Amino acid sequence: MSQKVSGGRPVAWEDAGRQVAALLGSYSAIAVVSSDPLAAAYVALGIARAEAPHRRSVVGDLVGDIDPLRSLVKDEDAPGITDSLLYGVSLNKIGYEVEGVKNLYVMPSGSDPLIDEEVLRSPRWKKLAAGFAQAGAFLLLVTSSTAPGLSELVEQLDGVVLVKDAELPAAPSAVIVARVPGPTRTLKIPLRRIGAGAANWPRRRWLYPALGGLLAVLLVAVGIALFNGRMRAPAPRITLRPAPAAQSRPAPPRIPAETLHVAPPANVSDSAIAAAFSVELLVANTAEGANLFVQNNSAALPAAAVSPIPIGPERALWYRVTAGAYTRRAQADSLLHALRRSGVLASDSAGSITQTPFALLVDSVPTQGGIVDAIRAVTQKYAARGLPVYTLVQDDGGARVFAGAFNNADQSVELTRNLRVAGLKPVLVYRTGSTP
């Protein structure tokens, strides 16, 4: 990391990347963008090093032989991104594992390091991003904020980590998932402190030999005292006892590590007005069973949500069906009693009130005339793709399209992954609004 980077040491930029990594757990493909590509490269490495213990992380060079990334690839003639996108080299052959860091890979720019707009605008990025989502892996693409084709690139990814810059005029519609305005302050250690200490060494060079001699005398004295004490002490009595029989203990259940970490909700300020209360109707062990229940009772189930939830120590996947989205418990209680009376729930003991303040925002419907028809059209569009969603009307008259309903943010992992594979860009939020 000897190469200079504007505005801070490389290690401090990497540390800033490590700190922001906690916000990126639910994303699978992002661009790390800056007017200072060196800073962007170090931030990307910091993010990747923090994520590598959890999932395979790949950093791609869309700048062109940028030193922080190129120096990690030992092969001087290594094929890279341009060889794959322009000349058909397999993607499996352009990822190089970083020595000493498991699960961290670098994709160099390639034998032709000129990254032009044809590379950034390639439609293959969308397919590649979907592949990373499906595999539970993480792709970070380092590029300049002025690169031609940047807007087209970021539209195919989950979003952007913006480094140093306040705005991104080359891609005004980009989703900025995190900002890194500067390096970690705590790592800005002035080098002159070391130099000053070295400069004073000749004036007190006698001090360190004297301290060393004193320490040696003390060690000898302590050793003699311990030896004399052992000689005078009576020999200890040794009692031989049979070793206890070995008892076999059941191994603790193994909990698979999560490969996707969840960023905080995007609208934390809405937590106080979240539609947190709903009715839990059933928990099925197959998606087909849960979806069939919703289809058969759709007319009676407002804001019906099917949420894949890992349950138990083995993290087995079950599918929870909930209905309703209310700010007050009494409203959910009214729905529960209505569903019992109508026979949707089999008995008076079936169903329960639960708090599910979190959901995945997948789309929105702006305020307009004929909003009911517009909401119906959006819902049918997703239903035709086999994606169960529901809508909640907002205070401005528009609507938001949600998927899932969760007690806590971590439960959204599986559905987030599924929706990303389907080409969507879900965002974890506190769900707001009311049923149409």
matplotlib code that plots the C-alpha trace (Angstrom):
import matplotlib.pyplot as plt

x = [0.0, 2.8, 1.0, -0.2, -3.9, -5.3, -6.8, -5.6, -3.5, -4.6, -5.0, -7.4, -9.5, -9.6, -10.7, -13.5, -14.6, -14.6, -16.9, -19.4, -19.6, -22.1, -24.6, -24.2, -25.1, -28.3, -26.7, -25.0, -23.6, -22.5, -20.3, -17.7, -17.4, -15.3, -13.5, -10.5, -10.3, -7.5, -9.6, -12.5, -10.2, -9.0, -12.6, -13.7, -11.0, -11.9, -15.6, -14.5, -12.2, -15.0, -17.5, -15.1, -15.6, -19.4, -19.6, -17.4, -16.4, -15.0, -13.5, -13.4, -11.2, -13.2, -10.6, -7.7, -4.7, -5.2, -2.4, -4.3, -6.0, -3.5, -0.8, -2.8, -2.7, 0.6, 0.3, 1.6, -0.4, -3.6, -6.7, -9.4, -12.7, -12.1, -11.0, -14.2, -16.7, -15.1, -13.3, -15.4, -12.9, -14.8, -15.6, -14.3, -10.9, -10.5, -11.0, -7.8, -7.8, -6.0, -3.2, -3.9, -7.5, -10.0, -13.1, -11.6, -10.9, -9.8, -10.8, -8.2, -9.0, -7.5, -4.8, -6.4, -6.6, -8.5, -12.0, -14.3, -18.0, -18.7, -17.5, -19.5, -22.7, -22.5, -25.8, -23.9, -23.5, -27.2, -26.9, -23.7, -25.3, -28.2, -25.7, -24.0, -27.3, -28.3, -25.0, -25.1, -21.8, -20.8, -19.5, -17.8, -16.9, -14.4, -14.9, -14.5, -17.3, -16.7, -16.5, -18.5, -21.4, -21.5, -25.2, -25.9, -23.6, -25.2, -28.7, -27.8, -26.5, -28.0, -26.6, -23.5, -21.1, -20.0, -16.5, -15.4, -17.9, -21.1, -23.0, -22.8, -23.8, -22.8, -25.5, -28.2, -30.7, -28.3, -29.3, -26.6, -26.6, -23.8, -21.4, -17.8, -16.9, -13.4, -10.9, -11.1, -10.0, -8.5, -5.9, -4.5, -1.3, 1.3, 4.6, 6.6, 6.0, 8.1, 10.8, 11.0, 11.5, 14.3, 16.0, 16.3, 17.9, 21.5, 21.0, 19.7, 21.4, 22.8, 19.3, 18.3, 21.5, 21.2, 17.5, 18.5, 21.2, 18.9, 16.3, 18.8, 19.8, 16.2, 15.6, 18.6, 17.5, 14.0, 15.3, 17.5, 14.6, 12.4, 15.0, 15.7, 12.0, 11.5, 14.4, 12.9, 9.3, 8.1, 7.5, 3.8, 1.8, 0.6, -2.7, -3.5, -7.1, -8.7, -9.7, -13.4, -15.1, -15.5, -19.0, -20.2, -22.0, -24.3, -22.7, -24.4, -26.7, -24.8, -26.3, -25.4, -23.7, -25.8, -24.4, -26.4, -26.4, -29.1, -28.7, -30.7, -34.2, -34.0, -36.7, -35.7, -37.6, -40.9, -40.5, -43.0, -45.7, -45.0, -48.0, -46.6, -49.5, -50.8, -52.5, -50.4, -52.6, -50.4, -46.9, -46.4, -43.4, -43.7, -44.1, -46.8, -48.9, -48.6, -49.4, -52.4, -53.9, -53.5, -55.1, -58.0, -58.8, -57.5, -60.8, -60.8, -57.1, -56.0, -52.2, -51.6, -47.9, -45.9, -42.6, -39.9, -38.5, -35.7, -36.9, -35.1, -31.5, -31.1, -32.5, -35.2, -37.1, -40.8, -43.3, -45.4, -48.7, -49.8, -52.6, -53.3, -51.0, -52.1, -50.7, -52.9, -53.3, -57.1, -57.3, -55.5, -57.6, -60.8, -59.4, -58.6, -62.1, -63.6, -61.4, -62.5, -66.2, -66.0, -64.3, -61.0, -59.5, -60.6, -61.3, -61.5, -58.0, -56.4, -54.4, -52.7, -51.7, -48.1, -45.9, -44.3, -43.0, -40.6, -41.2, -39.3, -40.3, -40.3, -42.2, -44.5, -47.6, -47.6, -50.7, -53.1, -56.7, -57.9, -55.4, -57.4, -57.0, -53.3, -52.8, -54.6, -52.5, -49.2, -50.3, -51.3, -48.0, -46.0, -48.5, -48.0, -44.4, -45.2, -44.1, -46.6, -46.8, -49.3, -49.9, -50.5, -52.0, -49.9, -50.9, -50.2, -52.7, -50.1, -49.2, -46.2, -45.7, -44.3, -43.3, -43.1, -43.7, -41.1, -40.7, -37.1, -34.8, -32.7, -35.8, -35.8, -32.6, -34.2, -36.9, -34.3, -32.2, -35.2, -36.3, -32.8, -32.6, -35.9, -34.3, -35.8, -34.1, -35.9, -35.2, -35.8, -38.1, -40.6, -43.8, -46.2, -49.7, -53.1, -54.8, -56.7]
y = [0.0, 2.4, 4.1, 7.6, 8.3, 11.8, 12.8, 10.0, 6.9, 3.7, 1.8, 4.5, 4.3, 0.5, 0.8, 3.2, 0.5, -2.1, 0.1, 0.7, -3.0, -3.6, -1.6, -3.7, -7.1, -7.4, -6.3, -8.6, -6.3, -2.7, -0.1, 1.7, 5.1, 8.2, 11.0, 9.5, 5.9, 5.0, 5.9, 3.9, 0.9, 0.9, 1.3, -1.6, -3.8, -2.9, -3.8, -7.1, -8.0, -7.5, -9.5, -12.4, -14.3, -14.4, -14.9, -15.0, -11.4, -10.3, -6.9, -5.9, -3.2, -1.0, 1.8, 0.1, -1.6, 0.4, -0.5, -1.5, -4.2, -5.1, -5.7, -8.5, -10.5, -12.3, -13.2, -10.3, -11.4, -12.3, -12.1, -9.9, -8.1, -6.8, -10.3, -11.7, -9.1, -8.3, -11.5, -14.3, -15.5, -17.4, -15.4, -18.4, -17.7, -14.1, -14.2, -14.5, -15.4, -12.9, -14.6, -15.1, -14.1, -16.9, -16.0, -12.8, -12.5, -9.8, -9.4, -7.3, -5.0, -7.4, -7.7, -4.6, -2.3, 0.4, 0.4, 2.1, 2.7, -0.5, -2.4, -0.4, -0.6, -4.3, -6.0, -8.9, -7.0, -7.6, -11.3, -11.4, -9.5, -11.9, -14.8, -13.4, -12.9, -16.5, -17.8, -15.6, -13.9, -10.3, -8.3, -4.9, -2.9, -0.1, 2.8, 6.5, 8.9, 10.4, 7.1, 7.0, 4.5, 4.8, 5.4, 2.3, 0.2, 1.2, 0.6, -3.1, -3.3, -3.0, 0.4, 2.6, 3.3, 6.9, 7.7, 11.3, 12.9, 14.5, 14.0, 11.7, 13.8, 11.2, 8.8, 11.1, 8.3, 5.8, 4.3, 5.4, 2.6, 4.1, 7.1, 7.1, 10.9, 10.3, 7.9, 6.7, 9.5, 7.3, 5.9, 9.3, 9.0, 11.6, 10.1, 12.8, 11.3, 8.3, 10.6, 12.8, 9.8, 8.5, 11.9, 11.9, 8.4, 9.6, 11.9, 9.0, 6.0, 5.1, 4.6, 1.4, -0.7, 0.4, -0.7, -4.0, -4.7, -3.9, -6.3, -9.1, -8.6, -8.8, -12.0, -13.7, -12.8, -14.0, -17.3, -17.9, -17.3, -19.7, -22.4, -22.1, -22.2, -25.4, -27.1, -26.4, -27.3, -30.9, -33.2, -33.2, -36.3, -37.8, -39.7, -41.8, -41.9, -43.8, -41.5, -41.0, -42.9, -40.8, -39.6, -39.1, -35.8, -35.0, -32.5, -29.1, -28.5, -26.9, -23.6, -22.8, -19.4, -16.8, -15.7, -12.5, -9.8, -7.2, -3.5, -1.3, -0.2, 2.6, 4.7, 4.6, 7.9, 6.0, 3.5, 5.3, 5.2, 1.7, -0.6, -3.1, -5.3, -8.2, -11.6, -14.7, -17.3, -20.3, -21.5, -24.0, -26.1, -25.4, -22.3, -24.0, -24.7, -21.1, -19.6, -21.9, -20.8, -17.1, -17.8, -19.7, -16.9, -13.8, -11.9, -12.1, -11.4, -7.7, -7.2, -11.0, -11.8, -15.0, -14.8, -17.5, -17.7, -19.9, -21.7, -23.7, -24.6, -26.2, -23.0, -25.1, -22.9, -22.4, -20.1, -17.8, -16.4, -13.1, -10.7, -7.1, -4.1, -1.9, 0.7, -0.4, -3.9, -3.5, -3.3, -6.6, -8.2, -7.2, -8.9, -12.0, -12.4, -11.7, -14.4, -16.9, -16.1, -16.4, -19.8, -18.8, -19.9, -23.4, -22.7, -20.0, -20.9, -20.6, -17.5, -15.0, -11.3, -10.6, -7.6, -7.4, -3.9, -4.8, -5.5, -5.3, -2.4, -3.5, -0.8, 2.2, 3.7, 7.5, 9.6, 9.6, 9.4, 5.9, 4.8, 1.6, 0.4, 1.4, -0.6, -3.6, -3.5, -3.4, -6.3, -8.4, -7.7, -9.2, -12.0, -13.1, -13.6, -15.7, -13.0, -12.5, -8.8, -6.5, -2.7, -0.2, 3.3, 6.2, 9.5, 11.3, 9.1, 6.9, 3.4, 1.3, -2.3, -4.6, -8.2, -10.2, -9.1, -9.7, -9.5, -8.5, -7.4, -10.7, -12.6, -10.8, -12.5, -15.4, -13.3, -10.6, -13.2, -14.6, -11.2, -10.3, -13.5, -12.4, -9.2, -6.9, -4.5, -4.9, -2.5, -3.3, -0.7, -0.1, -0.7, 2.3, 2.9, 1.2, -1.5, -0.2]
z = [0.0, -0.7, -3.5, -2.5, -2.5, -2.2, 1.1, 3.4, 3.7, 1.8, 5.1, 6.4, 3.2, 3.5, 7.1, 6.0, 3.6, 6.4, 8.5, 5.7, 4.8, 7.5, 5.5, 2.4, 3.5, 1.5, -1.8, -4.3, -7.0, -6.5, -8.1, -5.9, -7.6, -7.0, -8.8, -7.0, -8.3, -6.0, -3.0, -4.5, -5.0, -1.4, -0.1, -2.3, -0.9, 2.7, 2.0, 0.3, 3.2, 5.7, 3.7, 2.7, 5.9, 5.2, 1.4, -1.7, -2.6, -6.0, -6.7, -10.4, -12.0, -14.3, -14.1, -16.0, -14.3, -11.1, -8.8, -5.5, -7.5, -10.1, -7.5, -5.9, -9.2, -9.6, -13.2, -15.3, -18.4, -16.5, -18.7, -17.1, -17.7, -21.2, -22.3, -21.0, -22.2, -25.5, -26.5, -24.8, -22.1, -19.5, -16.3, -14.3, -15.7, -14.8, -11.0, -9.0, -5.4, -3.1, -1.3, 2.4, 2.3, 1.8, -0.4, -1.7, -5.5, -7.9, -11.5, -13.3, -16.2, -18.7, -21.3, -22.9, -19.9, -21.7, -20.2, -22.7, -22.6, -24.5, -21.5, -19.0, -21.1, -21.7, -21.0, -19.5, -16.2, -15.4, -15.9, -13.9, -11.1, -11.0, -10.9, -7.9, -6.1, -6.8, -5.5, -2.4, -3.5, -3.7, -6.7, -6.3, -9.5, -9.0, -11.5, -12.0, -11.5, -14.9, -16.8, -20.1, -19.7, -15.9, -15.9, -17.9, -15.7, -12.4, -13.7, -14.0, -10.5, -7.0, -6.4, -5.8, -2.9, -3.5, -2.2, -1.4, -3.8, -2.7, -6.0, -9.0, -12.0, -14.6, -13.2, -11.5, -11.2, -9.5, -6.1, -3.7, -1.0, 1.0, 1.1, 2.2, 2.5, 3.8, 5.3, 8.8, 11.0, 13.8, 11.3, 10.3, 12.5, 11.7, 10.5, 12.2, 15.6, 14.7, 13.2, 16.3, 18.6, 16.4, 16.4, 20.2, 20.3, 20.3, 23.3, 25.5, 24.1, 27.5, 28.9, 27.2, 28.0, 31.6, 31.7, 30.2, 32.8, 35.6, 34.2, 34.0, 37.7, 38.8, 36.8, 38.4, 41.9, 41.3, 39.9, 43.0, 45.3, 43.5, 43.5, 47.2, 48.0, 46.0, 47.8, 51.3, 50.4, 51.3, 48.4, 47.5, 48.0, 44.7, 44.7, 41.7, 40.7, 37.8, 35.0, 34.7, 31.9, 28.8, 28.2, 24.7, 24.3, 21.4, 19.1, 19.1, 16.2, 13.3, 12.1, 8.6, 8.2, 6.5, 3.1, 2.9, 5.5, 5.8, 5.6, 8.0, 6.9, 4.4, 6.1, 9.8, 10.3, 9.6, 12.4, 14.6, 12.0, 10.7, 9.9, 12.3, 13.3, 11.2, 11.6, 11.3, 9.5, 9.0, 8.5, 5.6, 4.8, 1.1, -0.9, -3.0, 0.1, 1.4, -2.0, -2.6, 0.7, -0.3, -3.7, -2.3, 0.2, -1.6, -1.4, 2.4, 3.0, 2.8, 2.3, 2.2, 2.4, 2.0, 3.8, 3.7, 7.2, 8.5, 11.7, 14.4, 15.0, 11.5, 9.9, 8.0, 5.6, 6.3, 4.6, 6.9, 5.7, 7.2, 6.4, 7.3, 7.9, 10.8, 13.1, 16.0, 17.5, 17.8, 14.0, 13.6, 16.3, 14.3, 11.2, 13.2, 14.5, 11.0, 9.5, 12.2, 11.7, 7.9, 8.1, 6.5, 9.8, 10.8, 14.5, 17.1, 18.3, 14.8, 13.9, 16.1, 16.2, 15.4, 14.8, 11.3, 10.9, 8.1, 4.5, 1.1, -1.1, -4.7, -6.6, -6.2, -7.9, -8.1, -7.2, -10.2, -11.3, -11.3, -8.7, -7.9, -11.5, -11.5, -8.3, -9.7, -12.9, -11.0, -8.7, -11.7, -13.4, -10.5, -10.0, -13.7, -12.9, -9.8, -7.4, -4.6, -3.6, -2.0, -1.9, 0.8, 0.0, 1.3, 2.7, -0.6, -2.4, -4.1, -3.2, -2.4, -3.5, -0.8, -0.6, 2.7, 6.2, 8.9, 12.7, 12.3, 9.5, 9.5, 8.4, 5.0, 3.8, 1.8, 0.1, -0.7, -2.5, -4.4, -5.6, -6.7, -8.7, -10.4, -11.5, -8.8, -6.5, -3.2, -0.3, 3.3, 4.9, 7.6, 5.8, 5.9, 4.6, 4.7, 2.7, -0.4]

ax = plt.figure().add_subplot(projection="3d")
ax.plot(x, y, z, "-o")
ax.set_aspect("equal")
plt.show()
